[in-house]
Amino acid sequence: MTDRLGIVDWGIGGLGLLGHLDRDRPGLDVVYWSDTGFTPYGLVPTAALAARLRAVADALAGRGCTEVVLACNAASTVVDRLGGAAVPVSGIIAAGIATVPDDLAGTIGVVGGRRTIRGGHYRRGLVRPGLRVVSRVAQPLSAHIEAGRIGTDAFEQDLRRIVAPLRGADAVVLACTHYPAATEAFAAALPGTALLDPAAQLAADLVGRLGPGTGRRTVLTTGDPALMRRSALAAWGRDLPDVAPVAL
């Protein structure tokens, strides 16, 4: 059976993961599911979020997907509750933890949404001698990025306020898949700090185990296809000519 990967994100952050796969495994068949027609994942109670993601995974299985990845850290906080889905489901948090070298000592920062940070998965996963973890909720940044506001005064002010306690950190994990779209802004705000992208690690993991197919890319959204196209172009410079609406 040819591998077909389902990628789930609430918005367009997961397009960063798709970009890595385009480069490293262009022959992989991918169905991208943007769930903006649903409540933002960070605001959904745990049981309801798990039920929604299980339903999305089952819908992707119905479209021929053999595996589903959650390209959203908030969604990945409930991945351990998705064992009953029709196909295997994995999350991005494990890849985010794996981006941090085992021998790193000093200070590691983690920036993410409220659910991601409060869930404590990164904090617990990064416990090791000599490593201090400093976590920051960066909630407004993903909204700025979805709206195409990277580089605006409002974005820059929020970014610098959020990362101020992380200046001088040895590395920072960008624990929201939207944030790598603003890598240059993060680098300017955190000079000398290594920026770690969990999506790059997740793509490497997927390439290591999934075989090529026809290279077909299918993009679906439960929200507004035209809005998704505008957001993708503004954030990632990616033109999505064929975004299809989907209901669940």
MOUR-V51954 format. One record per pair of residues at least 12 apart in sequence whose C-alpha atoms are under 10 Angstrom apart, sorted by the first residue. I is the first residue (numbers start at 1). GAP is how many residues later the second one is. Records with the same first field share a line. If there is no record, write none. Layout:
# MOUR-V51954
I->GAP + GAP
This chain:
# MOUR-V51954
1->65 + 210 + 212
2->26 + 27 + 62 + 63 + 64 + 208 + 209 + 210 + 211 + 212
3->25 + 26 + 27 + 61 + 62 + 63 + 64 + 206 + 207 + 208 + 209 + 210 + 211
4->24 + 25 + 26 + 27 + 56 + 57 + 59 + 60 + 61 + 62 + 63 + 64 + 206 + 207 + 208 + 209 + 210 + 211 + 212 + 213
5->23 + 24 + 25 + 26 + 27 + 55 + 56 + 59 + 60 + 61 + 62 + 63 + 64 + 201 + 205 + 212
6->23 + 24 + 25 + 26 + 27 + 50 + 51 + 53 + 54 + 55 + 57 + 58 + 59 + 60 + 61 + 62 + 63 + 64 + 65 + 81 + 83 + 212
7->23 + 24 + 25 + 26 + 27 + 50 + 53 + 58 + 60 + 61 + 62 + 63 + 64 + 65 + 82 + 212
8->23 + 24 + 25 + 26 + 27 + 45 + 48 + 49 + 52 + 60 + 61 + 62 + 63 + 64 + 67 + 83 + 212 + 213
9->23 + 24 + 25 + 26 + 27 + 31 + 32 + 44 + 60 + 61 + 62 + 63 + 64 + 65 + 66 + 67 + 168 + 212
10->23 + 24 + 25 + 26 + 27 + 28 + 29 + 30 + 31 + 32 + 60 + 61 + 62 + 64 + 65 + 211 + 212 + 213
11->22 + 23 + 24 + 25 + 26 + 29 + 30 + 60 + 61 + 131 + 132 + 135 + 166 + 167 + 210 + 211 + 212 + 217 + 220 + 221
12->20 + 21 + 22 + 23 + 24 + 59 + 60 + 130 + 133 + 134 + 165 + 166 + 169 + 209 + 216 + 217 + 219 + 220 + 221 + 223 + 224
13->21 + 58 + 59 + 129 + 132 + 133 + 163 + 164 + 165 + 166 + 167 + 168 + 186 + 218 + 219 + 222 + 223
14->18 + 19 + 20 + 55 + 56 + 57 + 58 + 162 + 163 + 164 + 185
15->17 + 19 + 56 + 162 + 163 + 166 + 184 + 217 + 220 + 221 + 223
16->55 + 161 + 162 + 163 + 164 + 165 + 181 + 182 + 183 + 184 + 187 + 216 + 219 + 220 + 222
17->54 + 75 + 160 + 163 + 180 + 181 + 182 + 183 + 184 + 185 + 186 + 187
18->12 + 13 + 14 + 53 + 181 + 182 + 185 + 199
19->180 + 181 + 184 + 217 + 219
20->179 + 180 + 181 + 182 + 183 + 184 + 187
21->178 + 179 + 181 + 182 + 183 + 185 + 186
22->181 + 193 + 195
23->180
24->179 + 180 + 182 + 183
25->178 + 179 + 181 + 182 + 183 + 185 + 186 + 187 + 188 + 190
26->181 + 186 + 187 + 188 + 189 + 190 + 191
27->184 + 185 + 186 + 187 + 188 + 189 + 190
28->178 + 179 + 182 + 183 + 184 + 185 + 186 + 187 + 188 + 189
29->35 + 36 + 181 + 182 + 183 + 184 + 185 + 186 + 187 + 188 + 189
30->34 + 35 + 37 + 38 + 183 + 184 + 185 + 186 + 187 + 188 + 189
31->29 + 32 + 33 + 34 + 37 + 185 + 186 + 187 + 188 + 189
32->28 + 36 + 37 + 39 + 185 + 186 + 187 + 188 + 189 + 211
33->23 + 24 + 26 + 27 + 37 + 38 + 185 + 186 + 187 + 188 + 189 + 210 + 211 + 212 + 213
34->37 + 185 + 186 + 187 + 188 + 189 + 190 + 191 + 194 + 209 + 211 + 212
35->17 + 18 + 21 + 185 + 186 + 187 + 188 + 189 + 211 + 212 + 213
36->185 + 186 + 187 + 188 + 189 + 191 + 192
37->184 + 185 + 186 + 187 + 208 + 209 + 210 + 211
38->14 + 183 + 184 + 185 + 210
40->34 + 35
41->12 + 31 + 32 + 33 + 34 + 35 + 74
42->30 + 31 + 32 + 33 + 35 + 71 + 72 + 73 + 74 + 97
43->31 + 71 + 72
44->30 + 31 + 71
46->29 + 31 + 32 + 35 + 69
47->31 + 34
49->25 + 26 + 28 + 29 + 30 + 32
50->25 + 26 + 27 + 28 + 29 + 30 + 31 + 32
51->27 + 30 + 31 + 34
52->23 + 30 + 196
53->17 + 22 + 23 + 25 + 26 + 28 + 29 + 32 + 36
54->25 + 27 + 28 + 29 + 30 + 31 + 32 + 33 + 35
55->27 + 30 + 31 + 193
56->12 + 29 + 192
57->12 + 13 + 25 + 27 + 28 + 29 + 30 + 31 + 32
58->26 + 27 + 28 + 29
59->26 + 27 + 188 + 189
60->26 + 27
61->24 + 25 + 26 + 27
62->24 + 25
64->23
65->21 + 22 + 23
66->20 + 21 + 22 + 23 + 144
67->19 + 20 + 21 + 22 + 23 + 143
68->17 + 18 + 19 + 20 + 21 + 22 + 23
69->19 + 20 + 21 + 22 + 23 + 133 + 137
70->19 + 20 + 21 + 22 + 23
71->19 + 20 + 21 + 22 + 105 + 106 + 107 + 127 + 128 + 131
72->19 + 20 + 21 + 41 + 44 + 103 + 104 + 105 + 106 + 127
73->18 + 19 + 20 + 21 + 23 + 39 + 40 + 42 + 43 + 44 + 48 + 102 + 103 + 104 + 125
74->17 + 18 + 19 + 38 + 39 + 40 + 41 + 42 + 43 + 45 + 101 + 102
75->16 + 17 + 18 + 40 + 41
76->13 + 14 + 15 + 16 + 17 + 18 + 40 + 45
77->14 + 15 + 16 + 38 + 39 + 40 + 41 + 42 + 43 + 44
78->13 + 41
79->12 + 13 + 14
90->112
91->111
92->83 + 84 + 85 + 106 + 107 + 109 + 110 + 111
93->23 + 28 + 29 + 32 + 82 + 83 + 105 + 106 + 109
94->27 + 28 + 31 + 104 + 107 + 108
95->102 + 103 + 104 + 105 + 106 + 107 + 108 + 109 + 110
96->14 + 26 + 29 + 77 + 78 + 79 + 80 + 100 + 101 + 102 + 103 + 104 + 105 + 106
97->13 + 24 + 25 + 26 + 27 + 28 + 29 + 76 + 78 + 99 + 101 + 104
98->27 + 28 + 98 + 100 + 103 + 104
99->74 + 96 + 97 + 98 + 99 + 100 + 101 + 102 + 103
100->26 + 71 + 72 + 73 + 96 + 97 + 98
101->70
102->24 + 26 + 29
103->25 + 26 + 27 + 28
104->24 + 25 + 26 + 27 + 66 + 67
105->23 + 24 + 25 + 26 + 27 + 65 + 66
106->23 + 24 + 25 + 26 + 27 + 62 + 63 + 64 + 65
107->23 + 24 + 25 + 26 + 27 + 59 + 60 + 61 + 62 + 63 + 64 + 65
108->15 + 18 + 23 + 24 + 25 + 26 + 27 + 58 + 60 + 61 + 62 + 63 + 64 + 65 + 85 + 86
109->13 + 14 + 23 + 24 + 25 + 26 + 27 + 54 + 56 + 57 + 58 + 59 + 60 + 61 + 62 + 63 + 64 + 65 + 66 + 84 + 85 + 86 + 87
110->12 + 13 + 23 + 24 + 25 + 26 + 27 + 28 + 53 + 56 + 61 + 62 + 63 + 64 + 65 + 66 + 85 + 86
111->23 + 24 + 25 + 26 + 27 + 28 + 51 + 52 + 55 + 61 + 62 + 63 + 64 + 65 + 68
112->23 + 24 + 25 + 26 + 27 + 28 + 29 + 30 + 61 + 62 + 63 + 64 + 65 + 66 + 67
113->23 + 24 + 25 + 26 + 27 + 28 + 29 + 62 + 63
114->22 + 23 + 24 + 25
115->22 + 24
116->19 + 20 + 21 + 23 + 59 + 60
117->18 + 19 + 20 + 21 + 58
118->17 + 18 + 19
120->15
122->13 + 51 + 53
123->12
131->39
132->37
133->36 + 39
134->31 + 32 + 35 + 38
135->28 + 30 + 31 + 37 + 38 + 40
136->26 + 27 + 28 + 29 + 30 + 39
137->25 + 26 + 38
138->20 + 21 + 23 + 24 + 25 + 36 + 37 + 38 + 41
139->19 + 23 + 37
140->14 + 15 + 18 + 19 + 22
141->13 + 14 + 15 + 17 + 18 + 21 + 35 + 37 + 38 + 41
142->13 + 34 + 35 + 36 + 37 + 39 + 40
143->12 + 35
144->12 + 14 + 34 + 91
145->33 + 34 + 36 + 37 + 86 + 87 + 89 + 90 + 91
146->32 + 35 + 81 + 82 + 84 + 85 + 86 + 87 + 88 + 89 + 90
147->80 + 81 + 83 + 84 + 85 + 87 + 88
148->82 + 83 + 84 + 85 + 86 + 87 + 88
149->82 + 85 + 86
150->31 + 32 + 34 + 35 + 84 + 85
151->31 + 33 + 34
155->27 + 30
156->29 + 30 + 33
159->26 + 27 + 30
160->25 + 26 + 28 + 29 + 30
161->28
162->27
163->23 + 26 + 27
164->25 + 26
166->23 + 24 + 27
167->22 + 23 + 24 + 25 + 26
168->22 + 23 + 24 + 25
169->21 + 22 + 23 + 24 + 25
170->20 + 22 + 23 + 24 + 25
171->19 + 21 + 22 + 23 + 24 + 25
172->14 + 18 + 21 + 22 + 23 + 24 + 25
173->21 + 22 + 23 + 24 + 25
174->12 + 21 + 22 + 23 + 24 + 25
175->21 + 22 + 23 + 24
176->21 + 22 + 23
177->20 + 21 + 22
178->57 + 58
179->18 + 56
180->15 + 16 + 17 + 18 + 19 + 20 + 55 + 56
181->51 + 53 + 54 + 55 + 56
182->53 + 54
183->12 + 13 + 14
217->25
218->22 + 24 + 25 + 26
219->21 + 22 + 23 + 24 + 25 + 26 + 27
220->22 + 23 + 24 + 25 + 26 + 27
221->22 + 23 + 24 + 25 + 26
222->22 + 23 + 24 + 25 + 26
223->21 + 22 + 23 + 24
224->19 + 20 + 21 + 22
225->15 + 16 + 17 + 18 + 19 + 20 + 21
226->14 + 15 + 16 + 17 + 18 + 19
228->12 + 15
229->12 + 13 + 14
